[in-house]
């Protein structure tokens, strides 16, 4: 048995034991809820009344948007019960995000130009932020939104490239991706917090801080109790200063074609955060990732109603061989995987040939376990699903590697899961480099 270690160096923000992020706050400008009043506090009755109503949130996306930042933000906020509209600033609803991820928006920005929202959250990604900034319709919508005293948010390059040039950070403290800090400083006071709240604006740094960012937004919309309720099932890290470990049993050297060919199936009900994080990080590592739909069409509707488009149908994908097959979770998606004879047969052949396979969240328990793919192996799964594993001896570990098998727990462990795959395929140095680039660790 071996424990492998990746050390994380925290920024200003850490998460509390109940997994809700602690923001760096300018208390002179802090507004607890998206009230239209200029008061810095809200009565409990006001908060209760607001929480009982669905809050309307806009997440604009464009060609070149960072998919992790967009999808994590949408997914987490929808978990709170908010009505989230994903709007395309591109010429059509099908958006080509970074790393070959294809997202289908709910509407165009023009369609919602006259809609009132309680919060607008901008993802980053280059050139996505340039495309958002250059949308005159979006600029007018966001500026009116801010003039009306409502909440707004941005992550990664968006604070420096979009909000700054639009004059929406004047006199406020904000943060952004490390590589854009100098640009941000030309518009406002820049700080290195993982998540920063000042007045009605929430800013954050990168893909690796987006889950904290999204939970912080939930707290601003609905209050801390709702944020805690949303954060719990995410299985977020409790302290960014803790050393991260993954359990490795029966270690083997993973060998592969160059670049390694990896199959990521998706289906209706797949957990979109997990799928996109895995695809995004593995493609950053220059792996050849094939995204295959288990449905009868390329477009799937994921667990939080995000529409994703696969590269290929599974029947076509099954004609090829893969160095690694890795399953995202999501209850509906895992059930679709388990019911796919084509996918199950692929997985069985993968195991029989001593090639690599893995799963996260519900999929170890609902796909691998019932089909005998965990026999003689140690694994973990989503906490509520661990009772379905025949061997529960190592389920508390966030990532478990047993020979040619890798498993993990849930959305909040997805980046660690993907980074461990990168480490097994490409080595520790690249995994650490990607962890820093995404600000999962200190840059």
N, C-alpha and C positions, 0 to 999 in steps of 0.2 A: 504494500500500500504506500502511495506517495501523495504528499500534499504539495501542490504547486502554488506559488504565490505571485500575485501581482499587487504591488503597493500603490495605493491611491493617496494623492496629496490634495487636501481639500482647499477650496477657495473660501470665501467669507461665509457662504451659506452651508449649513448642515441640516440634516433631517432629524426630527425628533423620534422618540421611540415608537410613537404611533404613526410614523412615516409621513407626517405632514410637514412640508418644508417651512423652515423659519426664514422669513425674508429679511433682507437688509432694508429698513424702512426709514425714510425721512419723515419723522413724526410730525413735523410742522405741516406736512402736505398729505398725510395719510387719510384716506377715506375708506372706511371698512366695506361699504357696499356701493353699488353703482347708483347711488341716489343722485338726483339732479340738484340737490341742495349743496351749498358751499360749506355746510357744517362738517366738522371733522369727526363726528360720532353719530351713531344711529341708535335709536331706542330698540329694545328687544322686540317690541311689538312691530316695529317697522321691518326689522330683519325677518321676523316670522312671516309677515304678510308677503314680503318679497320672495322668500324661499318657497312659498306655496304656489307661486306663479312660474310658468316656464319662461326662462330668460332667453332672449334671442341673441345668437352669436353668429358673427360672420368670420369665416376663415377664407381669405382670397388665396388662390394659387395661380401659378403661371408656369409656362415652359421654363425649366431650369430651377424650379423650387426644390428645396431639400426635402425629400419625401419623409424622412424620419420626423422632422420637425412638424410638418403639416399633419401627418397621420397621428402621431402621438397626441398633438394638441386636440385634434378633432375627436379622437377616441376617448380621451380622458374627460373632456368637457361633456360629451354625450352621455357618459356614465352618470353625470350629475343630474340628468334629466333636462338639461338645457336643449333648446331647439337650435341646432347648429346647421347653418347653410354653408356649403362649400361652393365658392363662386370662382369661375374661371376668368382670368384676365387675358386669356389667349383668345384666338379667333374661333375656337370651338370648345365644347365641353371636355373633350379628351385632351388631357394635359400630359406632356412628356416631362416628367420630373427628372431630377438627376439620377444617375446610375441605372438608367433604363427602366425606371418604375413608371407605370402608366396608371394615372388616376382619372376617373370620370367624375367631373364636377356635377353638382346638383343644378346649377344655374350659371349664367354668365354674370359678370359684374354689372353689366348694363341692365340686366333683368331686375336687379335688386337696388338700383341706384336711388330709388325713392323710398326704400324700406328703412324703418327705424330699428336699430339694434341696440342691445344693452352693452355689448362688447364687440370690438373688432380686434382680431389677433392675426398678426402677419408672420408667416414663417420666413426663414432665410433661404440661403442657397444662391449661388451665382451661376448663371445670370438671372435667376428667378427674381431676385430683389430689384434688379434693373428693370425688368419687365413690369413689376408691380409699381415701381416709382414712376415709370413713364406712362402709366394708365391715367389719363386725365379724369376719366369717370371715377376711378377709385380714389384719386386724390381729392376730388370734390366731395365724395361721400365721406371719407375719413375726416377731412377738415371740418365739415358740418357736424359730424358725430362728436368731435372733440370740443367744438364751440358750444355744443349742447351740454357739456359737462359730463360726458359718459366715459366709461372705462375703455382703454385701448391697450394693446400689448404687442410686443415684437421680440423676436429671438434671432440670434446669430448675427448676420450682416444687416438685417432689416432695420434695427435702430439707427445705425450709422448711414445706411444707403437710402432709406426711405423716410423714416420719421425726421431725421436731422435736416435733410434738404427741404422737407415740407414745413419746417419751422415748428414742429410739434414737440420738441424737447427743450425749448428755451427755458433756462433757469431750473431745470430738473436734473437730478442725478440718474444716470442710466448705465447699463452695461451692454456688452455685445461680444462677438467672437474676438479672441485675442488679436487676430490679424487685422481687425478693423478698429482697434481702440484709438489709434492716432487720429483716424478720420472722425470718429465719434467725438473726440476731445475738441475738434474744431467747431462743434455745434453745442456742446453742453459739458457738464462735469461728468467724466467717465470714471467708473468704479469697477473693481474686479469681482463683485458679488456673483455667485452663481445665478441668483434671482434677485432683482432689485425692484422695489416698489417706491415710487415717488408721486404723490398726488394721485392722479387717475391712470398713470401709466405703469405697466409691469414690463420689465425687460429681462432678457436672459441671454446665455452665451452661445449655445451650440446644441447639436443633437443630444449630447450626453447630459445636458441640464434640462431638456425639454419636458420630461415627466414632472420634475419639480415645478417648472414654470406653469404647466397645465394645472397641477393641483393648486398652486397659488392662485391661479385665475378662478378656479372653483370656489376657493375661500372668499375671494372678493365678490363673487356673484351671490353666494349662498351662505357664507359663514363657515366657521371652523368645524362645526359638527358634520356638515355635509362633506367638507374636504377630507376629514378623517374617514368618513364612510366610504368615499371613493378611493382613497389611498390604500386602505387595508388590503383589498383583494389584488392590488397591483404587485404585491411582494417587492416593494421598493427596498433599497438598502437603508438601514436604520441610521448609519453614520458614515459620512463620506471620508472620515478620517481613519476608519478601520481598515486594516489590511485585508484584502480580499483573497480568499483561497478557493481552489476547486479541488475536489477529491479525485485522484487518479488511482485506479486499481488495475492490476495486470497490464502495466504499461507496455505499449508496442509503438514502434516507430511508424507513423502514418506515411505511406509512400503513395505516389499518385502520378498521373500524366501531368505534363506541364503545358498550360495551366490545368489545375484540377477541374474536373467537370462535376458540377453539383446540381442535383434536382431538388427544387422546392415546389411541392404541390400546393395548390390553393383550391378552396371550394367555398360555396355559399356557407357562411357561418364561421369561416376562418377568422381567428383573432388578427386583425389587421396590423396592430402594432408589432406583434411577434413576426409576422411574415415580412413586413417591410424592413424592420431592423435587421433581420437575418440577411435578406437580399442586399440591402444597402451596404452593410459592413463587408460582406463577402465579396461584393463587386469592387469595393474600395481596395480590397486586397488583390484584385486582378484575377479572381477566380472566374471561371466560365459558369455562370449561374443560369440555369434554365428554369423558368417559372411556368409550371404546367397546370392547366385547369382540369380538375376532376369532373367538372360539369360538362354539358354538351355544347357550351359556347365559351369563348375566351373571357368574357366579362363575368365577374362574380360579385356578389354583394356580401361583404364581410360582416362580422358579428355586430359592429356598431354602425352598419349601413354605409360604410365607405365602399365605393365601387372601384375595384381594381381590374386591370386587364392583363391576362397572362400572355406569355410569349407564344404558347403552343398548347394544344389539347393533350391530355395525358396519353391517349391512344398513340399519338405520334411520338410523344416523348419516350414511351415504353419501348420503342424500336432501338433506342440508344442505350449505351452502358454508362454508368456514373461511378466516380470515385466515392461520392458521398450522396446519400439521400437524407434530407432533413425535413421533418414535419413541424410546421407551426401548430399552435393549439387553437382554442376556441371550441366550445362544445359542439356546435353544429358542424363545423369543419372537421373535427376529429371523427364524428360519427360518419360523415361522408367518406372519409379516408378508410375507416374500418369496413365500410360496405362496398368498397371498390376492389373487386377481385384483381383487376389489373395492377393497382398500387400494392396490394398485399402480396401478390406474387413477385413483384419487383423487389419488395423488401425482403422476402424470404430468400430470393436468389442472392441478394446483397449479403445477407448474413451467411449463407452457405458458402459463398466464395471469399469469405473473410474480408469483404470490403466494408466501408464505413457507413453507418447509419445513425440517425439521431432524431430526437423529438423533444418538444417542450410543452409545458402546461398540461392540458387534458390528453394530449396524444400519447404519451407513454402508457397511461392507464387505459385509454379507450381503444387504442390501435395496436400498440406493440404487445401489451400484456395478453389480451384475449387471443392473439394469433401466435402465441408461443415465442415471440421475438425478444422476450426478456428472460427466457429460461437460462438459468445459470449466470445471470448478470445482476449487478447492482444498478439501481436507477432511482431517480427522483421524479416528481411530478407536481402539478398544482396541489397545494395543501389539501383542498377538499377532495381530491381524487386519490390521494396516497393510500387510502384504505383499500383501494382496488388492486394495489400491487401485491403480488404474492410474497415478495421479499421487501420489507419496509425498514430494513436496518440502516439505510443511509439516506433516507428521504429528507432529512433536515438540511442537507447540503444544497447550495444554490445551483451548482453545476457538478455533475458526476460523470467521469469518463471511466469506462470499464472496457479496456481493450479497444475494440473497434466500434463501441457504442458510446454515444454522448447524450445525456438528458439534462433537462433543467426545469425550473418551477413555474415561471409565469412572465407576464409582460415586463415587470421590473427586474427580471434577471436576463432578459433577452440580449442586452448588449454584452453582458458577461459571457453568456452562452456563445454568441457569435465570435467574441474575441478569443475564447478558448479554442473554437474551431480553427480560427486563424493561426493560433499558436501551434496547434497540432499539425497543421498543414504547412505553414510557412516559417514557424519559429517565433520565439518569444519577443524578439526585437520588433518585428512588424506589428505584433499584437499591441505592444506598449506604444508604438508610434501612432497607431490608429486610436488607441485610448486617449492619447494626448490631443490628437487632431480633433476629435469629437468632443473634447473637454469632458470626457468621462473621468479622466484624471487630470492633474495639473499640467498645463502645457509647458 
